[in-house]
Amino acid sequence: QVQLVESGGGLVQAGGSLRLSCAASGRPFSNYAMGWFRQSPGKEREFVAAISRIGSSTNYADSVKGRFTISRDYAKTTVYLQMNSLKPEDTAVYYCAAQLWGVGRSVMVSEYDSWGQGTQVTVSS
């Protein structure tokens, strides 16, 4: 399995921005579609964004569309989540996920093969 390590979380005021990073290692990066999920206390893990293996296709949850952007850098084997216009309801632990041979459309937790440890994002009002 590919190993994933997230970074970039933190505390930000509403309306601010953060960029999350997820460094992948151990397997060919281009074999994996990549996704971001988030989980708040007492809630199930939910889909945020995904990107295809070649980066040509992206998919977003309606709640983040127009505010968040997913991208990937093959030289750095890293996937990013740029989060703008953050809201208090975006507060959650954010997880990076990888799907072998995926096409970047999967929105279910069960469809992903590898997960990072998560990074906390807190948006204050």
C-alpha positions in Angstrom: 0.0 0.0 0.0 1.0 3.6 -0.5 1.9 5.5 2.7 0.2 8.9 3.2 1.2 11.8 5.5 -0.9 14.9 5.8 0.2 18.3 7.0 -0.9 21.9 6.9 -3.8 21.9 9.3 -4.3 24.5 12.0 -6.5 27.2 13.5 -7.9 29.9 11.2 -10.6 32.6 11.4 -13.7 32.3 9.3 -13.1 33.7 5.8 -9.4 32.6 5.9 -7.5 30.1 3.9 -5.4 27.0 4.5 -3.5 24.6 2.2 -3.3 21.0 3.2 -0.6 18.7 1.8 -0.5 14.9 1.6 2.8 13.3 0.8 2.7 9.8 -0.8 5.4 7.2 -0.8 6.0 3.6 -1.3 4.1 3.0 -4.5 3.9 4.8 -7.9 2.0 8.0 -7.3 0.4 8.0 -10.8 -1.3 4.6 -10.1 -3.6 6.2 -7.5 -6.6 8.5 -7.7 -6.4 10.7 -4.6 -9.1 12.0 -2.3 -9.7 14.2 0.7 -12.3 13.4 3.4 -13.1 15.0 6.7 -14.7 13.9 10.0 -16.2 16.0 12.8 -16.9 14.7 16.3 -19.9 12.5 16.4 -20.2 12.5 12.6 -19.3 10.0 9.9 -16.3 10.6 7.6 -17.5 12.5 4.6 -16.1 13.1 1.1 -14.6 16.4 0.3 -12.7 16.2 -3.0 -11.0 13.8 -5.4 -8.6 13.9 -8.3 -7.9 11.4 -11.0 -4.7 9.6 -11.6 -3.5 11.9 -14.3 -5.1 15.0 -12.7 -7.5 15.8 -15.6 -10.6 15.2 -13.6 -11.7 16.5 -10.2 -14.8 16.0 -8.1 -16.1 18.0 -5.1 -18.7 17.8 -2.4 -21.4 20.4 -2.9 -20.5 22.0 0.4 -17.0 22.9 -0.7 -17.5 23.5 -4.4 -16.2 26.9 -5.4 -14.2 27.3 -2.2 -11.8 24.3 -2.2 -9.4 23.1 -4.9 -7.7 19.8 -5.1 -4.4 19.4 -7.1 -1.4 17.1 -7.4 2.3 17.4 -8.0 3.9 14.3 -9.6 7.4 15.5 -9.0 6.8 15.9 -5.3 4.3 12.9 -5.1 2.0 15.2 -3.1 -1.7 16.1 -3.3 -3.0 19.4 -2.1 -6.3 20.8 -0.8 -6.4 24.6 -1.1 -9.2 25.8 1.2 -10.5 29.3 0.8 -13.4 31.2 2.4 -13.4 28.8 5.3 -16.4 28.5 7.5 -16.8 27.2 11.1 -18.6 24.2 9.7 -15.4 23.2 7.9 -13.9 22.4 11.2 -12.9 18.7 11.2 -10.0 16.3 11.0 -9.1 16.1 7.3 -7.8 12.8 5.8 -6.0 12.0 2.6 -6.9 8.8 0.8 -5.6 6.8 -2.2 -7.5 4.6 -4.6 -5.5 2.2 -6.7 -6.4 2.6 -10.4 -9.2 5.0 -9.5 -10.6 7.6 -11.8 -11.2 10.4 -9.3 -15.0 10.1 -9.0 -15.3 7.9 -5.8 -17.0 9.5 -2.9 -17.3 6.5 -0.5 -14.8 5.7 2.3 -14.9 2.0 1.4 -13.6 2.7 -2.2 -10.2 3.9 -1.0 -7.3 1.6 -0.2 -5.0 3.7 1.9 -5.4 6.5 4.4 -3.3 9.1 6.2 -3.4 9.8 9.9 -5.4 13.0 9.5 -4.7 16.7 10.2 -6.9 19.0 12.3 -8.5 22.1 10.8 -10.3 24.4 13.2 -12.2 27.5 11.9 -13.2 30.1 14.5 -16.2 32.3 14.1 
